[in-house]
Amino acid sequence: MSQLVSIIKRLQTMQNVGEQEDHPQRLFEVNGRVLCQVKYFPATSTYEVEEYDKNNNMQKYQFDDIDMAAIEIFDIIQEEKNPS
């Protein structure tokens, strides 16, 4: 649960920095491998999550809710830590 809170705090920080930067972005990694990149768009208050698979193929997801974006990032990280 603390990992989810940590993700939400990082996303909230992006909102605050968004007033100074055009599109703040953050990387989320596990064991040095980038799993996703998140961009925040202040004009629309939306997050874009770019998920990378093991072959560096990318899928993009748009969220207008910070909690939904955090849950998606959390799921991506958990899948890497606990593969099926």
N, C-alpha and C positions, 0 to 999 in steps of 0.2 A: 504494500500500500504506500509506503514512503517513496517508492520509485515513481508512482503516479503523481504524488504531490510535488516531487522534484520536477517532473516534466511540466506540470501546470505552472510552476514558478518560472521556469525558463520561458514558457509561452507568454506569461504576463510581462516578463522583462522585455520581450520582443515588442509588446504593445507599447510600453513606455518609451522604448528607444525609437519606435516608429514615428514619433513626433519629430525626431531629429534626422532619421535616415529614410530614404525612399522605400526600400524593401528590406527590412532586417531579415537575416537568415541565420539558421543554426543547423549544425550537423549532429546527428545522434549516431553513436558508434557502440559496438560491442567488440572487445578484444582487438581494437585497432581497425575493424572493418566498418566502413560507413554503411549504415542500414537505410538511413533516410536523411533528406535535407528538408527543412521547413522554412518557408518564406511567409512573412506577414505583410499584408497589403493594407496600410492604414486608411486609405481612401474608402475602402469597402469593408474594413474590419474583418477580413477573411484570412484564413491560413491555407497555404498550399503545401501538401505533404507529398514529396517525391520519394517513392520507395524504390530501393535498388535490390535486385535479387543477386544471387551468387555470380551470375554472368553479366552483371551491370546493366541488365535490362531495367527500364524505369516505368513505373506507373504513377500517375498523378491523381491526387484526391483533393477536392476543395471542401473547406469547412467554414461555416460562419459562426460556429459555436466552439469556444475554447475547450470545453469538456470533451466534445466529440473528437476534436483534433488530438487531444492528450490521450484519449483511449486508443485511437488508431496507432499512435506512436508507441504506446505501451504494448499493444498487441504485436507490433513489428519486432520490438525488442524481445518480448517473451518467446516468440517463435524462433528467434536466433539462439536464445539461451536454452530452450527446451524443444529441440526439433522432434518431430513425430517419427 
